[in-house]
Amino acid sequence: MSRARLALGAAGEDAACAFLEARGYRIVERNARAGGVEIDVVAARGGLLAIVEVKTRRGLRHGAAVEAVDARKQARLARGAAAWLRERRARPRRVRFDVIACTPAPDGGFAVEHWEAAFEASAGDRA
């Protein structure tokens, strides 16, 4: 991956974290690795733990960001989340899987879209 793409992705994750913090979330961990899976952002608010996949795109040429989180990616994130919870002995009241799309805006910032509960993990995904 090119340096420009890596920088864009990191800037998008920064924007996603700022967006979540402005809405009362606490960023627990970024780029967490568990069970061989990378989780972009783990955020908490109250008894909720949000496992957040961040997609940063320059436009819609490759489709909407939320569409990139297909069933295979969802299952992978669910496995990673289960491993993350086990490894950290975390026991949140609720776990939710979100997707945040960040698109560069003309002002130099990002337009941010947040899909709360973008998908649910099946029992088989959590094994």
Phi and psi in radians as a Rosetta constraint file:
Dihedral C 1 N 2 CA 2 C 2 CIRCULARHARMONIC -1.247 0.35
Dihedral N 2 CA 2 C 2 N 3 CIRCULARHARMONIC 2.759 0.35
Dihedral C 2 N 3 CA 3 C 3 CIRCULARHARMONIC -1.050 0.35
Dihedral N 3 CA 3 C 3 N 4 CIRCULARHARMONIC -0.655 0.35
Dihedral C 3 N 4 CA 4 C 4 CIRCULARHARMONIC -1.094 0.35
Dihedral N 4 CA 4 C 4 N 5 CIRCULARHARMONIC -0.733 0.35
Dihedral C 4 N 5 CA 5 C 5 CIRCULARHARMONIC -1.193 0.35
Dihedral N 5 CA 5 C 5 N 6 CIRCULARHARMONIC -0.693 0.35
Dihedral C 5 N 6 CA 6 C 6 CIRCULARHARMONIC -1.104 0.35
Dihedral N 6 CA 6 C 6 N 7 CIRCULARHARMONIC -0.731 0.35
Dihedral C 6 N 7 CA 7 C 7 CIRCULARHARMONIC -1.143 0.35
Dihedral N 7 CA 7 C 7 N 8 CIRCULARHARMONIC -0.709 0.35
Dihedral C 7 N 8 CA 8 C 8 CIRCULARHARMONIC -1.099 0.35
Dihedral N 8 CA 8 C 8 N 9 CIRCULARHARMONIC -0.769 0.35
Dihedral C 8 N 9 CA 9 C 9 CIRCULARHARMONIC -1.089 0.35
Dihedral N 9 CA 9 C 9 N 10 CIRCULARHARMONIC -0.734 0.35
Dihedral C 9 N 10 CA 10 C 10 CIRCULARHARMONIC -1.141 0.35
Dihedral N 10 CA 10 C 10 N 11 CIRCULARHARMONIC -0.702 0.35
Dihedral C 10 N 11 CA 11 C 11 CIRCULARHARMONIC -1.149 0.35
Dihedral N 11 CA 11 C 11 N 12 CIRCULARHARMONIC -0.656 0.35
Dihedral C 11 N 12 CA 12 C 12 CIRCULARHARMONIC -1.128 0.35
Dihedral N 12 CA 12 C 12 N 13 CIRCULARHARMONIC -0.715 0.35
Dihedral C 12 N 13 CA 13 C 13 CIRCULARHARMONIC -1.134 0.35
Dihedral N 13 CA 13 C 13 N 14 CIRCULARHARMONIC -0.672 0.35
Dihedral C 13 N 14 CA 14 C 14 CIRCULARHARMONIC -1.042 0.35
Dihedral N 14 CA 14 C 14 N 15 CIRCULARHARMONIC -0.789 0.35
Dihedral C 14 N 15 CA 15 C 15 CIRCULARHARMONIC -1.118 0.35
Dihedral N 15 CA 15 C 15 N 16 CIRCULARHARMONIC -0.709 0.35
Dihedral C 15 N 16 CA 16 C 16 CIRCULARHARMONIC -1.100 0.35
Dihedral N 16 CA 16 C 16 N 17 CIRCULARHARMONIC -0.763 0.35
Dihedral C 16 N 17 CA 17 C 17 CIRCULARHARMONIC -1.130 0.35
Dihedral N 17 CA 17 C 17 N 18 CIRCULARHARMONIC -0.745 0.35
Dihedral C 17 N 18 CA 18 C 18 CIRCULARHARMONIC -1.085 0.35
Dihedral N 18 CA 18 C 18 N 19 CIRCULARHARMONIC -0.703 0.35
Dihedral C 18 N 19 CA 19 C 19 CIRCULARHARMONIC -1.053 0.35
Dihedral N 19 CA 19 C 19 N 20 CIRCULARHARMONIC -0.834 0.35
Dihedral C 19 N 20 CA 20 C 20 CIRCULARHARMONIC -1.125 0.35
Dihedral N 20 CA 20 C 20 N 21 CIRCULARHARMONIC -0.779 0.35
Dihedral C 20 N 21 CA 21 C 21 CIRCULARHARMONIC -1.078 0.35
Dihedral N 21 CA 21 C 21 N 22 CIRCULARHARMONIC -0.636 0.35
Dihedral C 21 N 22 CA 22 C 22 CIRCULARHARMONIC -1.150 0.35
Dihedral N 22 CA 22 C 22 N 23 CIRCULARHARMONIC -0.327 0.35
Dihedral C 22 N 23 CA 23 C 23 CIRCULARHARMONIC -1.819 0.35
Dihedral N 23 CA 23 C 23 N 24 CIRCULARHARMONIC 0.301 0.35
Dihedral C 23 N 24 CA 24 C 24 CIRCULARHARMONIC 1.587 0.35
Dihedral N 24 CA 24 C 24 N 25 CIRCULARHARMONIC 0.121 0.35
Dihedral C 24 N 25 CA 25 C 25 CIRCULARHARMONIC -1.479 0.35
Dihedral N 25 CA 25 C 25 N 26 CIRCULARHARMONIC 2.634 0.35
Dihedral C 25 N 26 CA 26 C 26 CIRCULARHARMONIC -1.872 0.35
Dihedral N 26 CA 26 C 26 N 27 CIRCULARHARMONIC 2.230 0.35
Dihedral C 26 N 27 CA 27 C 27 CIRCULARHARMONIC -1.364 0.35
Dihedral N 27 CA 27 C 27 N 28 CIRCULARHARMONIC 2.017 0.35
Dihedral C 27 N 28 CA 28 C 28 CIRCULARHARMONIC -1.464 0.35
Dihedral N 28 CA 28 C 28 N 29 CIRCULARHARMONIC -0.746 0.35
Dihedral C 28 N 29 CA 29 C 29 CIRCULARHARMONIC -2.824 0.35
Dihedral N 29 CA 29 C 29 N 30 CIRCULARHARMONIC 2.551 0.35
Dihedral C 29 N 30 CA 30 C 30 CIRCULARHARMONIC -2.058 0.35
Dihedral N 30 CA 30 C 30 N 31 CIRCULARHARMONIC 2.543 0.35
Dihedral C 30 N 31 CA 31 C 31 CIRCULARHARMONIC 0.868 0.35
Dihedral N 31 CA 31 C 31 N 32 CIRCULARHARMONIC 0.800 0.35
Dihedral C 31 N 32 CA 32 C 32 CIRCULARHARMONIC -1.257 0.35
Dihedral N 32 CA 32 C 32 N 33 CIRCULARHARMONIC 2.436 0.35
Dihedral C 32 N 33 CA 33 C 33 CIRCULARHARMONIC -1.996 0.35
Dihedral N 33 CA 33 C 33 N 34 CIRCULARHARMONIC 2.246 0.35
Dihedral C 33 N 34 CA 34 C 34 CIRCULARHARMONIC -2.716 0.35
Dihedral N 34 CA 34 C 34 N 35 CIRCULARHARMONIC 2.345 0.35
Dihedral C 34 N 35 CA 35 C 35 CIRCULARHARMONIC 1.025 0.35
Dihedral N 35 CA 35 C 35 N 36 CIRCULARHARMONIC 0.527 0.35
Dihedral C 35 N 36 CA 36 C 36 CIRCULARHARMONIC 1.336 0.35
Dihedral N 36 CA 36 C 36 N 37 CIRCULARHARMONIC 0.219 0.35
Dihedral C 36 N 37 CA 37 C 37 CIRCULARHARMONIC -2.105 0.35
Dihedral N 37 CA 37 C 37 N 38 CIRCULARHARMONIC 2.452 0.35
Dihedral C 37 N 38 CA 38 C 38 CIRCULARHARMONIC -1.708 0.35
Dihedral N 38 CA 38 C 38 N 39 CIRCULARHARMONIC 2.247 0.35
Dihedral C 38 N 39 CA 39 C 39 CIRCULARHARMONIC -1.839 0.35
Dihedral N 39 CA 39 C 39 N 40 CIRCULARHARMONIC 2.149 0.35
Dihedral C 39 N 40 CA 40 C 40 CIRCULARHARMONIC -1.058 0.35
Dihedral N 40 CA 40 C 40 N 41 CIRCULARHARMONIC -0.927 0.35
Dihedral C 40 N 41 CA 41 C 41 CIRCULARHARMONIC -2.496 0.35
Dihedral N 41 CA 41 C 41 N 42 CIRCULARHARMONIC 2.362 0.35
Dihedral C 41 N 42 CA 42 C 42 CIRCULARHARMONIC -2.002 0.35
Dihedral N 42 CA 42 C 42 N 43 CIRCULARHARMONIC 2.110 0.35
Dihedral C 42 N 43 CA 43 C 43 CIRCULARHARMONIC -2.254 0.35
Dihedral N 43 CA 43 C 43 N 44 CIRCULARHARMONIC 2.616 0.35
Dihedral C 43 N 44 CA 44 C 44 CIRCULARHARMONIC -2.249 0.35
Dihedral N 44 CA 44 C 44 N 45 CIRCULARHARMONIC 2.555 0.35
Dihedral C 44 N 45 CA 45 C 45 CIRCULARHARMONIC -2.654 0.35
Dihedral N 45 CA 45 C 45 N 46 CIRCULARHARMONIC 2.050 0.35
Dihedral C 45 N 46 CA 46 C 46 CIRCULARHARMONIC 1.079 0.35
Dihedral N 46 CA 46 C 46 N 47 CIRCULARHARMONIC -2.327 0.35
Dihedral C 46 N 47 CA 47 C 47 CIRCULARHARMONIC -1.583 0.35
Dihedral N 47 CA 47 C 47 N 48 CIRCULARHARMONIC 0.160 0.35
Dihedral C 47 N 48 CA 48 C 48 CIRCULARHARMONIC -1.676 0.35
Dihedral N 48 CA 48 C 48 N 49 CIRCULARHARMONIC 2.364 0.35
Dihedral C 48 N 49 CA 49 C 49 CIRCULARHARMONIC -2.024 0.35
Dihedral N 49 CA 49 C 49 N 50 CIRCULARHARMONIC 2.085 0.35
Dihedral C 49 N 50 CA 50 C 50 CIRCULARHARMONIC -1.785 0.35
Dihedral N 50 CA 50 C 50 N 51 CIRCULARHARMONIC 2.174 0.35
Dihedral C 50 N 51 CA 51 C 51 CIRCULARHARMONIC -1.671 0.35
Dihedral N 51 CA 51 C 51 N 52 CIRCULARHARMONIC 2.007 0.35
Dihedral C 51 N 52 CA 52 C 52 CIRCULARHARMONIC -2.027 0.35
Dihedral N 52 CA 52 C 52 N 53 CIRCULARHARMONIC 2.163 0.35
Dihedral C 52 N 53 CA 53 C 53 CIRCULARHARMONIC -1.668 0.35
Dihedral N 53 CA 53 C 53 N 54 CIRCULARHARMONIC 2.166 0.35
Dihedral C 53 N 54 CA 54 C 54 CIRCULARHARMONIC -1.842 0.35
Dihedral N 54 CA 54 C 54 N 55 CIRCULARHARMONIC 2.219 0.35
Dihedral C 54 N 55 CA 55 C 55 CIRCULARHARMONIC -2.076 0.35
Dihedral N 55 CA 55 C 55 N 56 CIRCULARHARMONIC 2.119 0.35
Dihedral C 55 N 56 CA 56 C 56 CIRCULARHARMONIC -1.945 0.35
Dihedral N 56 CA 56 C 56 N 57 CIRCULARHARMONIC 2.170 0.35
Dihedral C 56 N 57 CA 57 C 57 CIRCULARHARMONIC -2.327 0.35
Dihedral N 57 CA 57 C 57 N 58 CIRCULARHARMONIC 2.514 0.35
Dihedral C 57 N 58 CA 58 C 58 CIRCULARHARMONIC -1.315 0.35
Dihedral N 58 CA 58 C 58 N 59 CIRCULARHARMONIC -0.379 0.35
Dihedral C 58 N 59 CA 59 C 59 CIRCULARHARMONIC -3.034 0.35
Dihedral N 59 CA 59 C 59 N 60 CIRCULARHARMONIC -2.832 0.35
Dihedral C 59 N 60 CA 60 C 60 CIRCULARHARMONIC -1.757 0.35
Dihedral N 60 CA 60 C 60 N 61 CIRCULARHARMONIC 0.211 0.35
Dihedral C 60 N 61 CA 61 C 61 CIRCULARHARMONIC -0.930 0.35
Dihedral N 61 CA 61 C 61 N 62 CIRCULARHARMONIC -0.656 0.35
Dihedral C 61 N 62 CA 62 C 62 CIRCULARHARMONIC -1.801 0.35
Dihedral N 62 CA 62 C 62 N 63 CIRCULARHARMONIC 0.351 0.35
Dihedral C 62 N 63 CA 63 C 63 CIRCULARHARMONIC 1.610 0.35
Dihedral N 63 CA 63 C 63 N 64 CIRCULARHARMONIC 2.982 0.35
Dihedral C 63 N 64 CA 64 C 64 CIRCULARHARMONIC -1.195 0.35
Dihedral N 64 CA 64 C 64 N 65 CIRCULARHARMONIC 2.556 0.35
Dihedral C 64 N 65 CA 65 C 65 CIRCULARHARMONIC -1.016 0.35
Dihedral N 65 CA 65 C 65 N 66 CIRCULARHARMONIC -0.745 0.35
Dihedral C 65 N 66 CA 66 C 66 CIRCULARHARMONIC -1.111 0.35
Dihedral N 66 CA 66 C 66 N 67 CIRCULARHARMONIC -0.485 0.35
Dihedral C 66 N 67 CA 67 C 67 CIRCULARHARMONIC -1.204 0.35
Dihedral N 67 CA 67 C 67 N 68 CIRCULARHARMONIC -0.408 0.35
Dihedral C 67 N 68 CA 68 C 68 CIRCULARHARMONIC -1.266 0.35
Dihedral N 68 CA 68 C 68 N 69 CIRCULARHARMONIC -0.260 0.35
Dihedral C 68 N 69 CA 69 C 69 CIRCULARHARMONIC -1.638 0.35
Dihedral N 69 CA 69 C 69 N 70 CIRCULARHARMONIC 1.309 0.35
Dihedral C 69 N 70 CA 70 C 70 CIRCULARHARMONIC -1.384 0.35
Dihedral N 70 CA 70 C 70 N 71 CIRCULARHARMONIC -3.121 0.35
Dihedral C 70 N 71 CA 71 C 71 CIRCULARHARMONIC -1.011 0.35
Dihedral N 71 CA 71 C 71 N 72 CIRCULARHARMONIC -0.674 0.35
Dihedral C 71 N 72 CA 72 C 72 CIRCULARHARMONIC -1.133 0.35
Dihedral N 72 CA 72 C 72 N 73 CIRCULARHARMONIC -0.778 0.35
Dihedral C 72 N 73 CA 73 C 73 CIRCULARHARMONIC -1.148 0.35
Dihedral N 73 CA 73 C 73 N 74 CIRCULARHARMONIC -0.687 0.35
Dihedral C 73 N 74 CA 74 C 74 CIRCULARHARMONIC -1.060 0.35
Dihedral N 74 CA 74 C 74 N 75 CIRCULARHARMONIC -0.798 0.35
Dihedral C 74 N 75 CA 75 C 75 CIRCULARHARMONIC -1.108 0.35
Dihedral N 75 CA 75 C 75 N 76 CIRCULARHARMONIC -0.699 0.35
Dihedral C 75 N 76 CA 76 C 76 CIRCULARHARMONIC -1.109 0.35
Dihedral N 76 CA 76 C 76 N 77 CIRCULARHARMONIC -0.791 0.35
Dihedral C 76 N 77 CA 77 C 77 CIRCULARHARMONIC -1.111 0.35
Dihedral N 77 CA 77 C 77 N 78 CIRCULARHARMONIC -0.671 0.35
Dihedral C 77 N 78 CA 78 C 78 CIRCULARHARMONIC -1.119 0.35
Dihedral N 78 CA 78 C 78 N 79 CIRCULARHARMONIC -0.729 0.35
Dihedral C 78 N 79 CA 79 C 79 CIRCULARHARMONIC -1.117 0.35
Dihedral N 79 CA 79 C 79 N 80 CIRCULARHARMONIC -0.743 0.35
Dihedral C 79 N 80 CA 80 C 80 CIRCULARHARMONIC -1.105 0.35
Dihedral N 80 CA 80 C 80 N 81 CIRCULARHARMONIC -0.714 0.35
Dihedral C 80 N 81 CA 81 C 81 CIRCULARHARMONIC -1.129 0.35
Dihedral N 81 CA 81 C 81 N 82 CIRCULARHARMONIC -0.748 0.35
Dihedral C 81 N 82 CA 82 C 82 CIRCULARHARMONIC -1.077 0.35
Dihedral N 82 CA 82 C 82 N 83 CIRCULARHARMONIC -0.739 0.35
Dihedral C 82 N 83 CA 83 C 83 CIRCULARHARMONIC -1.148 0.35
Dihedral N 83 CA 83 C 83 N 84 CIRCULARHARMONIC -0.721 0.35
Dihedral C 83 N 84 CA 84 C 84 CIRCULARHARMONIC -1.054 0.35
Dihedral N 84 CA 84 C 84 N 85 CIRCULARHARMONIC -0.797 0.35
Dihedral C 84 N 85 CA 85 C 85 CIRCULARHARMONIC -1.095 0.35
Dihedral N 85 CA 85 C 85 N 86 CIRCULARHARMONIC -0.755 0.35
Dihedral C 85 N 86 CA 86 C 86 CIRCULARHARMONIC -1.107 0.35
Dihedral N 86 CA 86 C 86 N 87 CIRCULARHARMONIC -0.869 0.35
Dihedral C 86 N 87 CA 87 C 87 CIRCULARHARMONIC -1.089 0.35
Dihedral N 87 CA 87 C 87 N 88 CIRCULARHARMONIC -0.583 0.35
Dihedral C 87 N 88 CA 88 C 88 CIRCULARHARMONIC -1.735 0.35
Dihedral N 88 CA 88 C 88 N 89 CIRCULARHARMONIC 0.027 0.35
Dihedral C 88 N 89 CA 89 C 89 CIRCULARHARMONIC 0.906 0.35
Dihedral N 89 CA 89 C 89 N 90 CIRCULARHARMONIC 0.661 0.35
Dihedral C 89 N 90 CA 90 C 90 CIRCULARHARMONIC -1.437 0.35
Dihedral N 90 CA 90 C 90 N 91 CIRCULARHARMONIC 2.457 0.35
Dihedral C 90 N 91 CA 91 C 91 CIRCULARHARMONIC -2.345 0.35
Dihedral N 91 CA 91 C 91 N 92 CIRCULARHARMONIC 1.153 0.35
Dihedral C 91 N 92 CA 92 C 92 CIRCULARHARMONIC -1.217 0.35
Dihedral N 92 CA 92 C 92 N 93 CIRCULARHARMONIC 2.729 0.35
Dihedral C 92 N 93 CA 93 C 93 CIRCULARHARMONIC -1.172 0.35
Dihedral N 93 CA 93 C 93 N 94 CIRCULARHARMONIC -0.585 0.35
Dihedral C 93 N 94 CA 94 C 94 CIRCULARHARMONIC -2.557 0.35
Dihedral N 94 CA 94 C 94 N 95 CIRCULARHARMONIC 2.470 0.35
Dihedral C 94 N 95 CA 95 C 95 CIRCULARHARMONIC -2.083 0.35
Dihedral N 95 CA 95 C 95 N 96 CIRCULARHARMONIC 2.347 0.35
Dihedral C 95 N 96 CA 96 C 96 CIRCULARHARMONIC -2.294 0.35
Dihedral N 96 CA 96 C 96 N 97 CIRCULARHARMONIC 2.547 0.35
Dihedral C 96 N 97 CA 97 C 97 CIRCULARHARMONIC -1.870 0.35
Dihedral N 97 CA 97 C 97 N 98 CIRCULARHARMONIC 2.048 0.35
Dihedral C 97 N 98 CA 98 C 98 CIRCULARHARMONIC -2.003 0.35
Dihedral N 98 CA 98 C 98 N 99 CIRCULARHARMONIC 2.781 0.35
Dihedral C 98 N 99 CA 99 C 99 CIRCULARHARMONIC -2.219 0.35
Dihedral N 99 CA 99 C 99 N 100 CIRCULARHARMONIC 2.351 0.35
Dihedral C 99 N 100 CA 100 C 100 CIRCULARHARMONIC -2.115 0.35
Dihedral N 100 CA 100 C 100 N 101 CIRCULARHARMONIC 2.244 0.35
Dihedral C 100 N 101 CA 101 C 101 CIRCULARHARMONIC -1.852 0.35
Dihedral N 101 CA 101 C 101 N 102 CIRCULARHARMONIC 2.291 0.35
Dihedral C 101 N 102 CA 102 C 102 CIRCULARHARMONIC -2.111 0.35
Dihedral N 102 CA 102 C 102 N 103 CIRCULARHARMONIC 2.190 0.35
Dihedral C 102 N 103 CA 103 C 103 CIRCULARHARMONIC -2.166 0.35
Dihedral N 103 CA 103 C 103 N 104 CIRCULARHARMONIC 2.223 0.35
Dihedral C 103 N 104 CA 104 C 104 CIRCULARHARMONIC -0.955 0.35
Dihedral N 104 CA 104 C 104 N 105 CIRCULARHARMONIC 2.366 0.35
Dihedral C 104 N 105 CA 105 C 105 CIRCULARHARMONIC -1.799 0.35
Dihedral N 105 CA 105 C 105 N 106 CIRCULARHARMONIC 2.756 0.35
Dihedral C 105 N 106 CA 106 C 106 CIRCULARHARMONIC -1.023 0.35
Dihedral N 106 CA 106 C 106 N 107 CIRCULARHARMONIC -0.455 0.35
Dihedral C 106 N 107 CA 107 C 107 CIRCULARHARMONIC -1.418 0.35
Dihedral N 107 CA 107 C 107 N 108 CIRCULARHARMONIC 0.043 0.35
Dihedral C 107 N 108 CA 108 C 108 CIRCULARHARMONIC 1.659 0.35
Dihedral N 108 CA 108 C 108 N 109 CIRCULARHARMONIC -0.187 0.35
Dihedral C 108 N 109 CA 109 C 109 CIRCULARHARMONIC -1.582 0.35
Dihedral N 109 CA 109 C 109 N 110 CIRCULARHARMONIC -2.641 0.35
Dihedral C 109 N 110 CA 110 C 110 CIRCULARHARMONIC -2.347 0.35
Dihedral N 110 CA 110 C 110 N 111 CIRCULARHARMONIC 2.487 0.35
Dihedral C 110 N 111 CA 111 C 111 CIRCULARHARMONIC -1.481 0.35
Dihedral N 111 CA 111 C 111 N 112 CIRCULARHARMONIC 2.274 0.35
Dihedral C 111 N 112 CA 112 C 112 CIRCULARHARMONIC -2.099 0.35
Dihedral N 112 CA 112 C 112 N 113 CIRCULARHARMONIC 2.257 0.35
Dihedral C 112 N 113 CA 113 C 113 CIRCULARHARMONIC -2.066 0.35
Dihedral N 113 CA 113 C 113 N 114 CIRCULARHARMONIC 2.348 0.35
Dihedral C 113 N 114 CA 114 C 114 CIRCULARHARMONIC -2.114 0.35
Dihedral N 114 CA 114 C 114 N 115 CIRCULARHARMONIC 2.097 0.35
Dihedral C 114 N 115 CA 115 C 115 CIRCULARHARMONIC -1.822 0.35
Dihedral N 115 CA 115 C 115 N 116 CIRCULARHARMONIC 1.781 0.35
Dihedral C 115 N 116 CA 116 C 116 CIRCULARHARMONIC -1.326 0.35
Dihedral N 116 CA 116 C 116 N 117 CIRCULARHARMONIC 2.471 0.35
Dihedral C 116 N 117 CA 117 C 117 CIRCULARHARMONIC 0.896 0.35
Dihedral N 117 CA 117 C 117 N 118 CIRCULARHARMONIC 0.856 0.35
Dihedral C 117 N 118 CA 118 C 118 CIRCULARHARMONIC -1.088 0.35
Dihedral N 118 CA 118 C 118 N 119 CIRCULARHARMONIC -0.502 0.35
Dihedral C 118 N 119 CA 119 C 119 CIRCULARHARMONIC -2.751 0.35
Dihedral N 119 CA 119 C 119 N 120 CIRCULARHARMONIC 2.888 0.35
Dihedral C 119 N 120 CA 120 C 120 CIRCULARHARMONIC -2.051 0.35
Dihedral N 120 CA 120 C 120 N 121 CIRCULARHARMONIC 2.585 0.35
Dihedral C 120 N 121 CA 121 C 121 CIRCULARHARMONIC -1.530 0.35
Dihedral N 121 CA 121 C 121 N 122 CIRCULARHARMONIC 2.389 0.35
Dihedral C 121 N 122 CA 122 C 122 CIRCULARHARMONIC -1.483 0.35
Dihedral N 122 CA 122 C 122 N 123 CIRCULARHARMONIC 2.852 0.35
Dihedral C 122 N 123 CA 123 C 123 CIRCULARHARMONIC -1.000 0.35
Dihedral N 123 CA 123 C 123 N 124 CIRCULARHARMONIC -0.648 0.35
Dihedral C 123 N 124 CA 124 C 124 CIRCULARHARMONIC -1.162 0.35
Dihedral N 124 CA 124 C 124 N 125 CIRCULARHARMONIC -0.545 0.35
Dihedral C 124 N 125 CA 125 C 125 CIRCULARHARMONIC -1.223 0.35
Dihedral N 125 CA 125 C 125 N 126 CIRCULARHARMONIC -0.482 0.35
Dihedral C 125 N 126 CA 126 C 126 CIRCULARHARMONIC -1.531 0.35
Dihedral N 126 CA 126 C 126 N 127 CIRCULARHARMONIC -0.127 0.35
